[in-house]
Amino acid sequence: MTTTPTRTLWPYAIITAFLLFGGYIGYMVSQTMRTNVDLVSPTYYQQELAYQQRIESVARTAALPSAVAIEYQAAEQQLRVQLPTTLSGQLLEGSIHFFRPSNLQLDFTLPLQPDSDLIQRISTQKTDSGFWRVRVDFTADGQSYFVEQDLTI
């Protein structure tokens, strides 16, 4: 009696696995080679100068004798921005930017217009509730200042 040898599928399965893995690696390499990964923008130097100026503005703001106070008053439904009294009598120009990270369409900017006590009150009655990032960017007698604060309305 002669027995016929049984054929095993393991060599074919191993070869197929290697071919599939090689094809997958080839596909990933081709996708990676087609992806643009420019890390430097065309206006890199201008952006770097603007960033350095922002750092200087933040440092100048931190060096003020009293801080720029941004506080939400829920009872009155208003935001209160208090500038330091050392800036009184100086020409103040700037803006208050409300940034909503979850919805860019809700962002808005208001001009900085403090009263004689260097306080600006902003009504939040029509402002959507949630997380906001408030940025106050202003100049006083040619010196730039910047402060940013997160708050929940």
C-alpha positions in Angstrom: 0.0 0.0 0.0 1.2 3.3 -1.0 0.3 6.4 0.9 0.1 9.8 -0.8 1.8 12.5 1.1 -0.7 15.1 2.4 -0.1 18.6 1.3 0.1 21.4 3.9 -1.0 25.0 3.3 1.4 26.5 5.8 4.1 27.5 3.2 1.5 29.2 1.0 0.0 31.1 4.0 3.5 32.3 5.1 4.4 33.5 1.6 1.0 35.2 1.3 1.4 36.9 4.7 4.9 38.2 3.6 3.5 39.4 0.3 0.6 41.2 2.0 2.9 42.8 4.5 5.3 43.9 1.8 2.4 45.4 -0.2 1.2 47.3 2.9 4.7 48.7 3.6 5.0 49.7 -0.1 1.7 51.5 0.1 2.6 53.3 3.3 5.9 54.4 1.9 4.3 55.8 -1.3 1.7 57.7 0.8 4.4 59.1 3.0 6.5 60.2 0.1 3.5 62.1 -1.4 2.6 63.9 1.9 3.8 67.5 2.1 5.5 68.2 5.5 6.8 71.7 5.2 7.7 72.8 8.7 8.7 76.3 7.8 6.2 78.7 6.4 7.1 81.2 3.7 6.7 84.0 6.2 8.7 82.3 8.9 10.8 85.4 9.8 7.8 87.7 10.0 6.0 85.2 12.2 9.1 84.9 14.4 9.3 88.6 14.8 5.6 88.9 15.7 6.0 86.1 18.2 9.0 87.8 19.8 7.0 91.0 20.0 4.1 89.1 21.7 6.6 87.7 24.3 7.9 91.2 25.0 4.3 92.5 25.3 3.4 89.8 27.8 6.6 90.4 29.8 5.8 94.2 29.8 2.3 93.5 31.0 3.6 91.2 33.8 6.0 93.9 34.9 3.2 96.4 35.5 2.7 97.3 39.2 -0.8 95.8 39.2 -2.2 93.2 36.8 -4.8 93.7 34.1 -7.9 92.2 35.7 -10.4 90.3 33.6 -13.3 89.0 35.6 -16.8 87.7 34.7 -19.5 88.9 37.0 -22.4 86.4 36.7 -24.9 88.4 38.7 -24.6 91.4 36.4 -24.0 89.3 33.3 -21.0 91.3 32.3 -17.3 91.1 31.8 -15.2 93.6 33.7 -11.8 94.6 32.3 -9.7 96.7 34.7 -6.5 98.3 33.5 -3.8 99.3 36.0 -4.0 102.8 37.4 -0.4 103.5 36.3 -1.7 103.7 32.8 -4.1 106.6 33.5 -3.4 109.7 31.5 -1.8 107.7 28.7 -3.2 107.3 25.2 -4.8 103.9 25.2 -5.7 102.0 22.0 -6.5 98.4 21.6 -9.0 95.6 21.3 -10.6 92.8 23.3 -10.9 89.6 21.4 -13.3 86.9 22.4 -12.1 83.5 21.1 -14.3 80.4 21.3 -12.2 77.3 20.7 -15.2 75.1 20.1 -16.8 77.3 17.4 -14.8 79.9 15.5 -18.0 81.5 14.1 -18.7 82.8 17.6 -15.4 84.8 17.8 -15.7 88.6 18.0 -13.6 91.6 18.7 -14.5 94.8 20.5 -12.5 98.0 20.8 -10.8 98.8 24.1 -12.7 101.8 25.5 -12.1 102.1 29.2 -13.8 104.8 31.3 -12.0 107.4 33.3 -11.4 104.7 36.0 -9.7 102.5 33.4 -12.6 100.0 33.6 -14.5 98.6 30.6 -17.7 96.7 31.2 -19.0 94.4 28.5 -22.5 92.9 28.6 -22.5 89.1 28.1 -26.3 88.7 27.9 -26.1 87.8 24.2 -22.9 85.8 24.5 -23.2 82.0 24.3 -22.5 80.3 27.5 -19.4 78.1 27.7 -15.6 78.3 27.6 -14.1 81.5 26.2 -10.5 82.8 25.9 -10.4 86.6 26.3 -7.4 88.4 24.9 -6.7 92.0 25.6 -4.2 93.6 23.3 -3.5 97.3 23.7 -0.9 100.0 23.5 -0.3 102.8 26.0 2.0 105.7 24.8 3.5 103.5 22.1 4.2 100.5 24.4 2.3 97.3 23.6 0.7 95.1 26.2 -1.1 91.8 26.0 -3.0 89.6 28.5 -5.0 86.4 27.9 -7.4 84.7 30.2 -9.6 81.7 30.0 -13.1 81.9 31.5 -16.5 80.3 31.5 -19.6 82.3 30.9 
